[in-house]
Amino acid sequence: MRKLLFVSIILTVFLIVSGCNNNSVKQIKADYFDIGFGQSLYEGYNKVDKETVQSLVKAYNQIEYSGKTNQQINYEKVITITFIYNDQISGTLVIDDKGIFHLSDSAENYQIEPNNDIYEQAIEIYNDVKKQY
């Protein structure tokens, strides 16, 4: 009886700790991505090296957010990134210059934590990809 109680306490603590991290994204992988700014969109396949892809995937996977927001995304300054892994979309990020973002697996807008620089990183990558067209 004591063993069962001890195991259930440990399991409960584990579930609470692992389940309370609601403010981070579902982890993804990607072989390449397509990237857009505003209404333009560029395919990144064979245009971006693997290190850049993995750097952006890492930045995506580290996204934490402070919660839902009623603020609307500024579509004039939005970066859209569609991550592709094994020829299937593994994730989509739509983020504006103020850190308001939307994920493909949610209908809500969120506010990114201020210490994340994925928007700035994505703008640089977008400009590099755009030069190749």
NUVO-538541 format. One record per residue: residue number from 1; z negated, y, x of N, C-alpha, C in turn. Coordinates in nm, 4 decimals. Atoms other than C-alpha are relative to their C-alpha. Example, Ala and Ser with C-alpha at 12.3 -4.5 7.8 and 13.67 -1.06 7.14 Angstrom:
// NUVO-538541
(1, (0.0000, -0.1190, 0.0890), (-0.7800, -0.4500, 1.2300), (0.0000, 0.1200, 0.0900))
(2, (0.0060, -0.1190, -0.0820), (-0.7140, -0.1060, 1.3670), (-0.0730, 0.1090, -0.0770))
***
This chain:
// NUVO-538541
(1, (0.0000, -0.1197, 0.0821), (0.0000, 0.0000, 0.0000), (0.0000, 0.1256, 0.0861))
(2, (0.0068, -0.1165, -0.0880), (-0.0864, 0.2405, 0.2811), (0.1326, 0.0191, 0.0731))
(3, (-0.1294, -0.0090, -0.0680), (0.2376, 0.1558, 0.4609), (0.1043, 0.0616, -0.0920))
(4, (-0.0956, -0.0528, 0.0968), (0.4380, 0.2290, 0.1479), (-0.0222, 0.1496, -0.0209))
(5, (0.0323, -0.1413, 0.0157), (0.2607, 0.5616, 0.1009), (0.0449, 0.0781, 0.1228))
(6, (-0.0392, -0.0659, -0.1240), (0.3177, 0.6531, 0.4662), (0.1525, 0.0128, 0.0099))
(7, (-0.1460, -0.0025, -0.0048), (0.6887, 0.5618, 0.4492), (0.0551, 0.0996, -0.1012))
(8, (-0.0504, -0.0943, 0.0997), (0.7384, 0.7598, 0.1290), (-0.0300, 0.1447, 0.0396))
(9, (0.0289, -0.1358, -0.0473), (0.5687, 1.0658, 0.2819), (0.1000, 0.0395, 0.1079))
(10, (-0.0968, -0.0280, -0.1066), (0.7904, 1.0435, 0.5909), (0.1392, 0.0232, -0.0591))
(11, (-0.1305, -0.0144, 0.0629), (1.1011, 0.9972, 0.3754), (0.0096, 0.1325, -0.0759))
(12, (0.0015, -0.1264, 0.0739), (1.0061, 1.2931, 0.1554), (0.0133, 0.1180, 0.0943))
(13, (-0.0080, -0.1079, -0.0978), (0.9528, 1.5177, 0.4569), (0.1412, 0.0077, 0.0586))
(14, (-0.1355, 0.0027, -0.0548), (1.2871, 1.4079, 0.6031), (0.0996, 0.0592, -0.0990))
(15, (-0.0926, -0.0504, 0.1011), (1.4708, 1.4779, 0.2780), (-0.0180, 0.1495, -0.0239))
(16, (0.0253, -0.1432, 0.0184), (1.3052, 1.8168, 0.2382), (0.0594, 0.0783, 0.1162))
(17, (-0.0503, -0.0712, -0.1176), (1.3896, 1.9216, 0.5937), (0.1514, -0.0042, 0.0052))
(18, (-0.1462, 0.0097, -0.0082), (1.7468, 1.7947, 0.5857), (0.0674, 0.0600, -0.1222))
(19, (-0.0610, -0.0502, 0.1218), (1.8102, 1.9045, 0.2277), (-0.0189, 0.1477, -0.0246))
(20, (0.0276, -0.1408, 0.0232), (1.6795, 2.2594, 0.2554), (0.0980, 0.0924, 0.0703))
(21, (-0.0936, -0.0831, -0.0731), (1.9570, 2.3802, 0.4767), (0.1244, 0.0240, -0.0847))
(22, (-0.1095, -0.0249, 0.0925), (2.1733, 2.4911, 0.1824), (0.0886, 0.1144, 0.0450))
(23, (-0.0705, -0.1206, -0.0377), (2.2876, 2.8057, 0.3579), (0.0844, -0.0179, 0.1249))
(24, (-0.0961, 0.0228, -0.1070), (2.5267, 2.6494, 0.6047), (0.1180, -0.0775, -0.0576))
(25, (-0.1228, 0.0603, 0.0518), (2.8785, 2.5190, 0.5646), (0.0053, -0.1497, 0.0267))
(26, (-0.0292, 0.1406, -0.0244), (2.9961, 2.1610, 0.5386), (0.0817, -0.0070, 0.1289))
(27, (-0.0650, 0.0101, -0.1304), (3.1021, 2.0599, 0.8890), (0.1433, -0.0532, -0.0142))
(28, (-0.1405, 0.0400, 0.0049), (3.4762, 2.0239, 0.9495), (0.0499, -0.0355, 0.1395))
(29, (-0.0765, 0.0232, -0.1224), (3.7216, 1.9077, 1.2153), (0.1386, 0.0560, -0.0256))
(30, (-0.1360, -0.0496, 0.0180), (4.0682, 2.0450, 1.2800), (0.0840, -0.0287, 0.1235))
(31, (-0.0991, 0.0146, -0.1063), (4.3779, 1.9713, 1.4842), (0.0703, 0.1337, 0.0247))
(32, (-0.0587, -0.1337, -0.0078), (4.5208, 2.3163, 1.4109), (-0.0393, 0.0753, -0.1259))
(33, (0.0298, -0.0800, 0.1192), (4.4945, 2.5948, 1.1562), (0.1136, 0.0963, -0.0259))
(34, (-0.0884, -0.1094, 0.0383), (4.7052, 2.8448, 0.9686), (-0.0905, 0.1208, -0.0203))
(35, (0.0847, -0.1184, 0.0062), (4.5814, 3.2014, 0.9769), (0.0785, 0.1165, -0.0576))
(36, (-0.0649, -0.1145, 0.0622), (4.6588, 3.5095, 0.7732), (-0.0909, 0.1205, -0.0025))
(37, (0.0721, -0.1260, 0.0176), (4.5579, 3.8721, 0.7431), (0.0642, 0.0713, -0.1172))
(38, (-0.0561, -0.0613, 0.1193), (4.5968, 4.0438, 0.4085), (0.0938, -0.0970, -0.0687))
(39, (-0.0966, 0.0859, 0.0676), (4.9135, 3.9013, 0.2565), (0.0905, -0.0781, 0.0954))
(40, (-0.0825, 0.0742, -0.0957), (5.0694, 3.7690, 0.5788), (-0.0692, -0.1296, 0.0402))
(41, (0.0544, 0.1297, -0.0383), (5.0251, 3.4087, 0.6879), (0.0877, -0.0590, 0.1089))
(42, (-0.0723, 0.0604, -0.1110), (5.1209, 3.2371, 1.0135), (-0.0521, -0.1407, 0.0244))
(43, (0.0355, 0.1377, -0.0309), (5.1277, 2.8693, 1.0959), (-0.0426, -0.0076, 0.1455))
(44, (0.0517, 0.0122, -0.1350), (4.9198, 2.7853, 1.4005), (0.0439, -0.1251, 0.0723))
(45, (-0.0441, 0.1254, -0.0605), (5.0754, 2.4453, 1.4635), (0.0917, 0.0292, 0.1190))
(46, (-0.0716, -0.0210, -0.1260), (5.2040, 2.4418, 1.8246), (0.0013, 0.1454, 0.0458))
(47, (0.0085, -0.1401, -0.0402), (5.1123, 2.8109, 1.8545), (-0.1352, 0.0331, 0.0631))
(48, (0.1361, -0.0254, -0.0463), (4.7416, 2.7836, 1.9404), (-0.0453, -0.1209, 0.0814))
(49, (0.0453, 0.1120, -0.0830), (4.5917, 2.5761, 2.2220), (-0.1251, -0.0653, -0.0602))
(50, (0.1103, 0.0793, 0.0567), (4.3298, 2.3104, 2.1485), (-0.1352, 0.0664, 0.0201))
(51, (0.1278, -0.0674, -0.0252), (4.0487, 2.5138, 2.3065), (-0.0260, 0.1090, -0.1039))
(52, (0.0139, -0.1054, 0.1010), (4.1142, 2.8018, 2.0665), (-0.0308, -0.0611, -0.1363))
(53, (0.0260, 0.0691, 0.1272), (4.1258, 2.5634, 1.7701), (-0.1464, -0.0435, -0.0054))
(54, (0.1371, 0.0508, -0.0004), (3.7964, 2.4036, 1.8707), (-0.1024, 0.1130, 0.0007))
(55, (0.0890, -0.1162, 0.0014), (3.6376, 2.7433, 1.9337), (-0.0166, 0.0558, -0.1410))
(56, (0.0066, -0.0500, 0.1377), (3.7257, 2.8572, 1.5820), (-0.0677, -0.1006, -0.0924))
(57, (0.0689, 0.1041, 0.0781), (3.6118, 2.5240, 1.4343), (-0.1508, 0.0095, 0.0245))
(58, (0.1426, -0.0119, -0.0333), (3.2803, 2.5630, 1.6171), (-0.0616, 0.1224, -0.0694))
(59, (0.0498, -0.1208, 0.0672), (3.2403, 2.9184, 1.4832), (-0.0140, -0.0242, -0.1502))
(60, (0.0064, 0.0339, 0.1427), (3.3170, 2.7917, 1.1312), (-0.1214, -0.0882, -0.0279))
(61, (0.1098, 0.0941, 0.0225), (3.0704, 2.5044, 1.1615), (-0.1375, 0.0626, 0.0193))
(62, (0.1273, -0.0685, -0.0217), (2.7991, 2.7481, 1.2712), (-0.0277, 0.1096, -0.1022))
(63, (0.0208, -0.1031, 0.1016), (2.8388, 2.9748, 0.9700), (-0.1273, -0.0288, -0.0780))
(64, (0.1169, 0.0006, 0.0875), (2.5102, 3.0450, 0.8019), (0.0069, 0.1265, -0.0821))
(65, (-0.0103, -0.1152, 0.0866), (2.4779, 3.2787, 0.5126), (-0.1305, 0.0246, -0.0720))
(66, (0.1252, -0.0416, 0.0627), (2.2066, 3.4707, 0.3403), (-0.0032, -0.0289, -0.1485))
(67, (-0.0006, 0.0360, 0.1413), (2.3126, 3.3602, -0.0049), (0.1180, 0.0592, -0.0727))
(68, (-0.1084, -0.0493, 0.0845), (2.5431, 3.4414, -0.2901), (-0.0065, 0.1518, -0.0082))
(69, (-0.0063, -0.1435, 0.0176), (2.6587, 3.7956, -0.3394), (0.0941, 0.0328, -0.1152))
(70, (-0.0881, -0.0476, 0.1067), (2.8152, 3.9868, -0.6255), (0.1094, 0.0897, 0.0556))
(71, (-0.1018, -0.0844, -0.0617), (3.0180, 4.1933, -0.3779), (0.1343, -0.0722, 0.0003))
(72, (-0.1344, 0.0558, 0.0001), (3.3910, 4.1412, -0.3986), (0.0592, 0.0022, 0.1407))
(73, (-0.0694, 0.0046, -0.1284), (3.6035, 4.0440, -0.1012), (0.1045, 0.1113, 0.0031))
(74, (-0.1005, -0.1041, -0.0208), (3.8166, 4.3282, 0.0354), (0.1284, -0.0686, 0.0469))
(75, (-0.1202, 0.0763, -0.0319), (4.1576, 4.1589, 0.0224), (0.0983, 0.0756, 0.0887))
(76, (-0.0842, -0.0744, -0.0938), (4.3186, 4.4377, 0.2258), (-0.0386, -0.0307, 0.1448))
(77, (0.0483, 0.0290, -0.1350), (4.1086, 4.3341, 0.5282), (-0.0486, -0.1431, 0.0134))
(78, (0.0458, 0.1383, 0.0022), (4.0710, 3.9650, 0.4621), (0.0764, -0.0842, 0.1025))
(79, (-0.0587, 0.1025, -0.0857), (4.1334, 3.6892, 0.7138), (-0.0128, -0.1310, -0.0769))
(80, (-0.0003, 0.1312, 0.0642), (4.2300, 3.3525, 0.5653), (0.0324, -0.1039, 0.1056))
(81, (-0.0218, 0.1069, -0.0962), (4.1989, 3.0433, 0.7803), (-0.0013, -0.1325, -0.0760))
(82, (-0.0090, 0.1327, 0.0585), (4.3139, 2.7026, 0.6611), (0.0007, -0.1000, 0.1141))
(83, (0.0148, 0.0984, -0.1064), (4.1934, 2.4251, 0.8910), (0.0651, -0.1312, -0.0430))
(84, (-0.0698, 0.1243, 0.0314), (4.4075, 2.1100, 0.9069), (-0.0421, -0.1072, 0.0994))
(85, (0.0409, 0.1144, -0.0812), (4.2865, 1.7733, 1.0334), (0.0719, -0.1231, -0.0530))
(86, (-0.0790, 0.1181, 0.0401), (4.5082, 1.4624, 1.0265), (0.0929, 0.0326, -0.1173))
(87, (-0.0973, -0.0458, 0.0999), (4.7646, 1.6548, 0.8188), (-0.0588, 0.0231, -0.1390))
(88, (0.0648, -0.0342, 0.1266), (4.5108, 1.7355, 0.5455), (-0.0909, 0.1198, 0.0214))
(89, (0.0880, -0.1164, -0.0088), (4.3177, 2.0523, 0.4745), (-0.1442, -0.0486, 0.0086))
(90, (0.1402, 0.0395, -0.0151), (3.9653, 2.0055, 0.6040), (-0.0950, 0.1117, -0.0420))
(91, (0.0829, -0.1118, 0.0432), (3.8380, 2.3509, 0.5114), (0.0814, 0.1273, -0.0056))
(92, (-0.0637, -0.1304, 0.0107), (3.9385, 2.7021, 0.4145), (-0.1079, 0.1064, -0.0002))
(93, (0.0920, -0.1132, -0.0061), (3.7639, 3.0268, 0.4958), (0.0774, 0.1264, -0.0312))
(94, (-0.0530, -0.1315, 0.0328), (3.8432, 3.3626, 0.3377), (-0.1145, 0.0968, 0.0259))
(95, (0.1093, -0.0899, -0.0391), (3.6373, 3.6391, 0.5007), (0.0538, 0.1405, 0.0243))
(96, (-0.0425, -0.1379, -0.0222), (3.6573, 4.0171, 0.5034), (-0.0798, 0.0643, 0.1134))
(97, (0.0603, -0.0706, -0.1128), (3.5484, 4.2770, 0.7571), (-0.1486, 0.0285, -0.0175))
(98, (0.1428, -0.0238, 0.0237), (3.2047, 4.3148, 0.5957), (-0.0800, -0.1298, -0.0068))
(99, (0.0691, 0.1282, -0.0012), (3.1228, 3.9436, 0.6158), (-0.0162, -0.0649, -0.1351))
(100, (-0.0007, 0.0656, 0.1310), (3.1797, 3.8624, 0.2502), (0.1035, -0.1118, 0.0103))
(101, (-0.0934, 0.1108, -0.0158), (3.3362, 3.5189, 0.2408), (-0.0067, -0.0979, -0.1151))
(102, (-0.0185, 0.1019, 0.1029), (3.4506, 3.2373, 0.0193), (0.0484, -0.1252, 0.0711))
(103, (-0.0410, 0.1281, -0.0575), (3.4885, 2.8692, 0.1087), (0.0813, -0.0779, -0.1018))
(104, (-0.0843, 0.0786, 0.0900), (3.7329, 2.6191, -0.0337), (-0.0801, -0.0902, -0.0928))
(105, (0.0791, 0.0914, 0.0829), (3.4509, 2.4016, -0.1704), (-0.0987, 0.0717, -0.0914))
(106, (0.0925, -0.0755, 0.0833), (3.2819, 2.6793, -0.3671), (0.0747, 0.1094, -0.0762))
(107, (-0.0592, -0.1071, 0.0795), (3.3652, 2.9300, -0.6384), (-0.0742, 0.1316, 0.0198))
(108, (0.0850, -0.1169, -0.0193), (3.1054, 3.1795, -0.5140), (0.0391, 0.0774, 0.1259))
(109, (-0.0100, -0.0809, -0.1213), (3.1171, 3.4659, -0.2637), (-0.1366, 0.0025, 0.0663))
(110, (0.1234, -0.0005, -0.0778), (2.8575, 3.4683, 0.0125), (0.0041, 0.1108, 0.1036))
(111, (0.0113, -0.0980, -0.1074), (2.7332, 3.7127, 0.2749), (-0.0355, -0.0748, 0.1274))
(112, (0.0234, 0.0687, -0.1265), (2.7586, 3.5829, 0.6313), (-0.1159, 0.0669, 0.0740))
(113, (0.1063, -0.0572, -0.0824), (2.4644, 3.6298, 0.8655), (0.0626, 0.0950, 0.1011))
(114, (-0.0603, -0.1025, -0.0852), (2.5224, 3.9394, 1.0811), (0.0259, -0.0419, 0.1452))
(115, (-0.0185, 0.0398, -0.1396), (2.5033, 3.7535, 1.4140), (0.1242, -0.0863, 0.0214))
(116, (-0.1191, 0.0831, -0.0136), (2.8235, 3.5548, 1.3453), (0.1216, 0.0900, 0.0206))
(117, (-0.1156, -0.0832, -0.0320), (3.1404, 3.6982, 1.5015), (0.1327, -0.0678, -0.0339))
(118, (-0.1223, 0.0737, 0.0326), (3.3951, 3.4679, 1.3382), (0.1108, 0.0941, -0.0474))
(119, (-0.1045, -0.0930, 0.0460), (3.5773, 3.7623, 1.1760), (0.0701, 0.0641, 0.1191))
(120, (-0.0575, -0.0639, -0.1185), (3.6287, 3.9400, 1.5080), (0.0830, -0.1004, 0.0810))
(121, (-0.0712, 0.1056, -0.0716), (3.7309, 3.6140, 1.6757), (0.1311, -0.0330, -0.0726))
(122, (-0.1184, 0.0332, 0.0789), (3.9758, 3.5395, 1.3935), (0.1058, 0.1102, 0.0082))
(123, (-0.0961, -0.1114, -0.0126), (4.1364, 3.8873, 1.4170), (0.0754, -0.0107, 0.1325))
(124, (-0.0648, 0.0157, -0.1310), (4.2046, 3.8326, 1.7881), (0.0999, -0.1154, -0.0024))
(125, (-0.0883, 0.1166, 0.0069), (4.3528, 3.4889, 1.7223), (0.1207, 0.0305, -0.0882))
(126, (-0.1098, -0.0381, 0.0891), (4.5606, 3.6231, 1.4332), (0.1025, 0.0846, 0.0754))
(127, (-0.0912, -0.0869, -0.0748), (4.7068, 3.8947, 1.6581), (0.0778, -0.0778, 0.1061))
(128, (-0.0699, 0.0838, -0.0985), (4.7898, 3.6366, 1.9280), (0.1078, -0.0854, -0.0658))
(129, (-0.0965, 0.0839, 0.0710), (4.9616, 3.4074, 1.6777), (0.1154, 0.0849, -0.0525))
(130, (-0.1024, -0.0883, 0.0553), (5.1483, 3.6973, 1.5163), (0.1024, 0.0393, 0.1061))
(131, (-0.0906, -0.0365, -0.1096), (5.2989, 3.7941, 1.8562), (0.1029, -0.1101, 0.0278))
(132, (-0.0898, 0.1118, -0.0280), (5.4592, 3.4484, 1.8780), (0.1105, -0.0138, -0.1038))
(133, (-0.1026, 0.0087, 0.1045), (5.6676, 3.5051, 1.5653), (0.0998, 0.1128, 0.0137))
***
